[in-house]
Amino acid sequence: PQALDEEFYSENFAFEDINTHNDDNTLPSLKERAELCRQLDDLDGAKMLLESALQLAPESEDVQMQLLEIYAELGDSGGCKAMTAQLNASAMSMEKLDAIARAKDILSQRNDWQARG
């Protein structure tokens, strides 16, 4: 998805305009709304939508990798471990390995930052 024009978005919409409880709960819709939430730093909203998407398509590596990164950004080490285990249960691709490495880096940086706080 293309990056949002944040100035346009902030002038014309509000966080409430991204309806996380929408009737269109198809996989593409959930992923699109999760990306919008993520771009607006609504990580909890993105997490909720991606978890719903994963229920619809439990084998979707794309959703698994996105959710892994959201868990890392939220500092949810339990979620990261569970999602890494789920990703490890299937064949490893370079894309999966990269997503796991990024999540570990994000989680590590977040934990370092919190330890200094």
Secondary structure, 3 states (H helix, E strand, C coil): CCCCCHHHHHHHCCHHHCCCCCCCCCHHHHHHHHHHHHHCCCHHHHHHHHHHHHHHCCCCHHHHHHHHHHHHHHCCHHHHHHHHHHHHCCCCCHHHHHHHHHHHHHHHHHHHHHHHC
